Amino acid sequence: MPREIIGHGTWMDKVAAELIEREKRLGRSLGLIRTESGLGASGIPHVGSMADAVRAYGVTLALREFGYNSECIAFTDDMDGLRRVPAGMPRELDEYLLKPVSSIPDPYGCHESFAAHMSGMLRDGLEKAGIECRYVSGRQAYASGLLSEQIHKIMLNAGRIGEKIEELTGQMKFKQILPYFAICKNCGRIYTTQAYEYDSEKRVVRYRCIGVEVRGRYFEGCGYEGEADIRRDDGKLAWKTEFAARWAALDIRFEAYGKDIADSVKVNDWVSREVLGFEPPIHVRYEMFLDASGRKISKSLGNVFTPQLWYRYGIPQSLLLLLFKRAIGTRVLMLQTIPKLMDELDYLEDVYFDKVKVDNELERAKLKGLYLYSHLLKPPEKPSPHISYSLIVELALVAPEGREPEFVAARLQKYGYEIDERVEEKIKLAINYAKDLGAVEKRPVELSEEEKRAILELIDLIKASRSSEEVQSAIFQAARKTGLSPKEFFKKLYMILLGRDSGPRLGPFLWDLGKDRAIEILSSSLQRG
C-alpha cells in the first residue's frame, strides 16, 4: 500500500504534521504556533548561519499550509561575549574580547555595535531570500524583563540543574557556580565573572570577576564583586539554560539545532519540562556544513562565504533549495555548488509544470514540494527558458571584455533560446561566476575506447574546420568513423561540455567557443575519462 503524501511531501510538511498532532495531544492552544531560530552576532555570518532561520521559516510555511497561524521568531544572541577576533577582522578588537558583542563598537563604523553589523548582514541575507521573521534582540529581551520569571525559576533550581548537567553531559562547573553570567560592572567582560549566590527577594545574582580560560587563553578577572539584576540586561543565562527560558517566555513549538550543541539542547529540554513546566519544542537535528577540505565552517576560522557572496552567483531560490533539500547529513559547501543548484532548480521547475514525467508519486510530490518551498510557496506562473548555467559560463569566458551580456544573449538567441527577465538575471550571475571562478567544474565523464578515438578524430576535424557547419558535420563523421551512434556521441559530448545530455546545436556552440577552447575541453576529457 503506497505511503500517504503529507502536505507537499517534504520533511517540513512531515514535521509540521507531527507538531500539530503533538500539540493536540498536549492540549495546548493552536491559535498561534511559533517556530524559532537563533541568530549568532559574534562574527561574519555565513551561508550555514542562515540554515536555522530558513528551516524554521519553512516549518512556519508548512503550518500555514495546514491552515494554522504561525510566526517565525529569530532570536539574536547579541549578549554573547566575543571569544576571539574572527579571521580577517581588525586586531584592535582584541581589547574587547569577552565583552558582549552588543557592547563592542562596530569596527566598520556603520552600525551602533559589532553585533548590529553582523546580525544586520545576516538579516539582509534572509530578507533578500524573502524569509519573514520577527527579530528579537537578546539584549532587549533581557533589558525588558521578558525572561525574568524564567531566570528566577532557574536560579531557584540551580542546584538541581547543576546535578542534571553533570548527569547528562559530564560537565561539573555548574555544581559550583550558578548558570548565569553577569557582565562585570567594572571591566565590562561577561565570562570572567562567576555567579555564586542568588537573592530571590531582591532578584539579584551576586558575582565575582575572577577570570576564565577560553580556547587555551587565560583572561584575568578584575577582582570586582557586585550584583546583577535578573530583570535587566546585567547578564545572561548560560546556554544550557537560556534556550529553555526563551522557549517558555516566547511559547516556542519548533526549533532546529546543529549537532554541535546537542548536549545543550538535551539539558535545555529537561530544564524546560522539569523546571519551567513548559513542554519543549519539537526539534530537527541537523549536521554541520563543511568546507571543501572537510573542516567545519566557522566564523572564527574564516573559511566562510556570506549569503551576499552566494547572491553574486546564484539566485536566492538556489540557496533556499540547498537549505530545504534535507535537514540531516553533513553537507560540503563551496561556491562550485551553485551551478548545480541553479540547474537543479530548472529540473524541479520542469517537474512542477509537468514537463518532466516522474512515475513515483511520492518522489514527484517531494520534488514539486521542494520547488514550491524554494519559492516560499509563491512559484512563477509559467516556466522560464532553461539554459544550462555551464553553457552561459563557457560563452562568458570567450566573450569580448566589457561586452559579455550582449555577446552571451546574442549567442543564446542564435541557438534558439528565448531571453526573458529570469534568463537575463541568470546571464548576469553566470558572467560573475566566469570572471571570478572560471569554468564550471563538471564530473568526469567515463569514455569507452571507441569514444576516446571519436573525440581524437573530432579534435583533428575541428582543427581543419572553417565554419560552424563543418564542425557540426565533423561530429557525425567522427562518430561514424569509429562505429558509434551519432545520437549517443552527441549526448556524450553534451555531458563533457555542459554536464547534461542535451543543449544547443553543438556545431555553432563549439565554433563560438573558438577552436582553442573547444579542443582544450575535449582534450581534458580524454585525460579524465
N, C-alpha and C positions, 0 to 999 in steps of 0.2 A: 504494500500500500504506500503510495507516494507521500512524502512528508508535506505537512501544511506549510504554505508560504506565509510568513508573518510579515505584515506590512509590505514594505518594498523589498524584503528578502535579505537585508543587510544585517550586520551584527548590531547596528544601532537600533533597528526595529526589534530585534530579539531582546536586547537589554531593556528597551522601553516597555515591552510587553511584560517582561519579568518584573520590572519595577512596579508597574501598575498592579499586577496580581499581589505582590508582596505588600504594597501599601493598603490594599483592600483587606488582606488578612490581618494587618496590624490595626486596622480601623482608623487610620489617620486620614485627615482631610485631603481630598484630591482637587481642591479648589485652585491651588497654585502649586505646581511641582517645580522645585528649584534644583538645578544642576549647578555644580561649582567647579572651578579650576583655580589653581594657584599660579600667580604670575611672579616670577623672580624679578628683582630690580637691582641685582648686585653685579651685573656685567652685561656685555653686549648680547642682546637676545638673538638666538639662532633659530633656524627652522624647527629644530626639535622643541624649542621653548614654546612654540605655537601649538604643539600637539595637544596639551591638556585642554586649552580653551576651545580648539576646533572640535575635539571629540566630545566635550561636554555640550557644545552647541549642537552637534549632530544628534545627540540624545534628546536635547530640547526640541529639535525639529521633529524627531520621530514621535515624541509625546504629543506634539501639536497635531501630527497626522492622525493620531489615535483619538483626537478630539479633546485633549486636555490642555489647559492653560499652563504654560511652562516658561520659566525665566532662567537665563544663564548668568551666574554671578562669577566675575573674575576678581579674585582677592589678591591684591598686590602686597607682597611681603616686603614692604619698604621700611620695616623696623629692623630687618636683618642687619647684622654687622658685617662690614667689608672685611673678609678674611685674608684676602691677598689682592694685589693690584693685577687686574686682568691683563693678559698679554696684549701688547700694543698700546696700552694706555699710559698717560703721563706718570712718571715715577714720583712726582710730587704728591700723588695720592697716598704714598706710604705713610705720611704723617696722620692720615685719617683712618688707618686700619683699626678695626674693631669698633668704629663708631657706626651708628645706624646710617644706612645709605641715604635716608631722607634728611639726615643732618649734615651731609657732606656736600660742599659746593659742586655744581656742575663743572667739570674740567673744561667743557667746551663753551661755557658761558651763555647758553641759550635757554636753560631751564632753571627753575628755582633750586634744584638739587640734583645730585648724581642719580638718585632714584627716579626722579621725574623724567630725566633724559632717557634712561634705559627703559623704563616702563612705557615711555612715550613712543620709543621705536617699536616696541612690541605691539602696542595698541595700534600704531599706524599700520603695521603688517596685517593685523587682524581686520582692521576696518577696510583696508584695500581688498581683502578677500570677502568682505560682506558679512563677517562674523559680528553679531549683535550681542553684546554683554552689558550687564550693569557692573560698572567698575567700582570696587570698594577698596579704598586705601587702608592698609593695616594700621598705619599711624592714626588716621582719622577714626578707625573703629575703636582703637584703644582710648584715644582722646575723648571720644563721645560717651564712653562708658558702655558701648554696645556689648562688650564681652565681660563686664564686671561681675555679673552674677555667676557666670561660669567660672571665672577666675576664683571667686570666693569659695565655691564648692570644691574646686581643685585644691586650693590651699588648705582647706579643712581636712581633705583626704590625702594630703601629700604623703603621709606615711604608708598608707595602703598602696598608693600609686608607685612609690619607690620600690616596694616589695614586688609589685607586679612587673615593673620594668626589668628588674633583675631576673625574675622568673621567665619572662618572655624573650629577653634579649641578652641576658648576662651582664648588662651594664649596671654597675653598683653605685655610681656617683649620686643618683637621686635618692639614695638612702641616707646620704649625709647632708644634702642640700635640697632646697625646695625647687620644683620645676618652673622657676621663674627667673628671668634675667633682668635685673634693674639696670637702667642707664645711670652710670655714676654721675652724680650732680657736680663733681669736682673736675674729672678728666674727660667726661663725655663718652667713655667707652662702655660697651654693653656686656661683653663676655668675660671681662676681668672681674666682674662682681660675683659674689656668692650670696644667695639669699638664705638666711639661717633661721628666720622667725617670722611668723605671721600674726599680726594683731587683728583679730576678727572684728573687734568693736570699732577700731579706727579704720579698718580695711587698708592697712599698710603692711608692706613687706619690709623687714629690716635686712640690710645687706652690708657687706664689707667689700671694698675693692682690693683684692689680694693678688690678682694676676692669673694668667692662664697660658697653657701651651696650645697653639693652634698650628696644625700641619708642620710640626717639627720646629716651630719658632716660639720662643717664650716671650710673652708680653707682661712686663712688670706692672703690678697694680699700684695705684697712687696712695693706698692706705686709708682712703676716706671711708667713713661709716655713715650711713644715712637711712632714710626711709623712702619707699616708693609707693605711691597711692595707686591701688589697682583700678581705680575709676578714671585714671588719667593715663597719658602716654609716658609714664615714668619708666616703663619697662615692658617686657613681653613674655609670654609663656614660652617654655621650651617646646620644640617641635613635637615632642612625644605627647604633648597635651593640647597644643594650640589648635590642631585640626579639629579635635573633638569640640572645643569651645566654639569654633566657627560654625561647625555643623549644627550644634544646638541653638546658637544665637540666631542663625540665618535660616534654620529649618531646611537644611540641605538633604536631598534624597539621592543624589548621584554624584560621585567624584571618582575619576580615574586616577591612577598613580603609577609611577615608574617603579621597577623592581628594586632600584637602589634605595628606596625609602620604605620597603615592605615592612621592616621591623617597626618603624614609627607608626605606620598605619595600623598594624596589629595592636599596638599599645593604645592608640587613639580610639580604635573600635571598642576596646574594653572600657576605657575611661568614659566614652560617650554613653555606653549602655549602663555600666555599673555605678558610675559616679554622678553623671549628669542626667541619667534617666531618659536619654534620647537614643532611640534605635539608630545606629549609624547608617550612613547612606550605602546603597549598593555600589560596588566597585567593579571596575575593569582594570586589571593589572597588565601593563604593557612593558615591553623591554626597551632598552635604550637604542638611540641612533648611534652608529659607529661611523668613523671616517674611513677613507679608502684603505688605511693601514691597519684597521681593526681596533683603533683606540676609541674610547667613549668620547663623544663630542662634549666639550667642556668650555665654558666661557673663560675660565682661568687659564686653560692651556692655549686658547687662541685658535683652535682648529675648527672654527665655526664659519658659516656664512649666514648672513641675515636674510629674513624674508624679502627685504628690499633688493638684495642681490639676486635672489631667485626670480623676482619680478622683472629683472633686466633680460632674462632669457625665456621665461615661461609665463603664461597667463596664470592668474590666481587659481583658476579651477584645476590646473595641473598640480599645484601644491595641495589643494584640498583633496584631490584624488589620492595623492601619496598618503595623506594622514587618515583618510577614510577607508582605504582599501582593506586594512586589517589593523587590529589593535594589539595583537600579540606577535611575538617573534622579533628577533634582532634585525634591524634594518641598516644597511650600509647606505650612507647619504653622501652624495657628491654631485657637483654641477652636471656631470656627464649623465646623470639620471634624467635630467629634464627632457631631452629629446624623446626618450622612450615614453615618458608620461604624456607628452604632447601628442604623440602618435596614438597612444592608448586611448586618450580622450576621443580621438576621431573614430576609433573602433567602437567604443562604447556608444558614441552617437549613432553609428550605423545600426547597432543592436537596438538602441532605444527607438529609432524610427523604422525598425523592421526592414532595414536594407540588408542586414546580415541575418541568416537563419541560425538560431541556436536551439537544437532539439530538446535539450534537457530543460524542463520547465523551471526547476529550482535555480539552475545556473543562469537562465535567461532573466528571471526576476531579479537575481542578485546583480547582474551586470547593468540592467536598466536602473536598478536602485542606486548603484554607485554613480551612474551618470547623473541621476536626479540630485543626489546629495552633493556631488561635486559642483552642482549649480545651485545649491541651497534650496532645492525644490522649486526653482524658477528656471526651467530649461528654455532654450531658444524655441521659437515657434516652428522653425524649419532647420534642417541641417545646413552647414556651411560646406563649400567645396573642400574636399580633403586632399591636402597636399603634404607629402612627406616632409617632415622637418629637415631631414638629412638632404633632400633634394634642394631645398632653399639654401641651406648652408653651403652646399657644393657650388651653387650658382653665385652666391655671395663671395666665395673665395676667388672666383675668376672675374668678378665684376670690376669695371673701371673704378678707381678710388674716387669717392665723393658722389658717384652716380649709382651706388648699389641698389637703392629701392627701385629706380626706374628700370635698370637693367634686369633685375630679377623679375619684376612684374611683367615686363615685355616678353621675356623668355617663357614665363609660365603661360601667358596668354597665347603665345605661339604654339605651346604644347596642348592648347585646348582647355586650359583651366579658366574658370570664372574668377574674377577678383572682386571680393566684397570687403566690407569693413573688417570682418574677422580674419580674412586672409591677409589684409594689409597689416594688421597687428602682428600676425604670425611672421610675416616677412621682416618687420622691424626687429622683432625679438631674435629671429634666426640670424639676421645680419650682425647683431650684437654678439651672438654666440660665435659666429665665424671670425669676427675681429679679435675677440678675447681668447677664444679657446681652440680655434681651428676646426678641422673636420670632426664630424660626429663619429665617435667610436662605435664600431659595429662588431657583432660577434663574428669570429672566424667562420667561414663557410667551408664545409667539407667538400672536397672535389675528388672525383674519380680520375683515373689516369687519362681517360678519353676527354674529360672536361678540361684538364690541365693542358692537353695537347690542343684543344679547341681554342683556349684562351691565348696560347702562344701563337697560334695561327692568326687569331683575331688581331693581336698586337702588331704582327707584321703587316696585315692588311690595313690597319689604321694608319700606320706609318706612311703607307703609299697612297692613302685616300686623298681626294681633292674636294670632297663635298660631304654634307651630312647624309645624302642619299647613298653615296658609296660606302659610308660607314654602316648604314642600315643593311645594305646588301652584303657587306662583309660578314655580318653576324650569321646570316643564313649560310654563306659559303663555308665559314669555319665549322659550323655545326654539321653540315652535310659531309664535309671532307673527313671528319672524324667519326661519322656514323651516329651522331646524336640527333635526337628530335629537336628541331628548331624551337618549338614551343617550350620544351623543358630547359633548353640552353638559355632562352630569354629569361625565364624565371630565375635561373641560377645567377645570371648577370645582374638582374634587379636586386637579388639578395646581396651580392657583393657591393653594388653601388649605393643602394638605399636601405638595405636591411629589411626589405619586404619583397614579396614576389610579383609586384606589379608597379607600374609607374608610367611616366610619359614615354612617347616614342623614343626608343633608345638611340637611333642614329643621330637625330638632331641634338639630343641631350649630350651625348659623348662629344659631338662636334663643338657644342657651346662650351663644354668644359675645356676644350683645347686638347690637342694631341698629347702634349706632355702630361697633363693632369690625368687624362683618361688612361694612358699607359701606366702611369705611376700607380693608380688604384688597382688596375688589373694585375700588374706585376706583384704588388704586395699581397694580393690574394693567393698567388702561387706559393709564396713563402709561408703564409699562414695555413693554407689549405693542404 
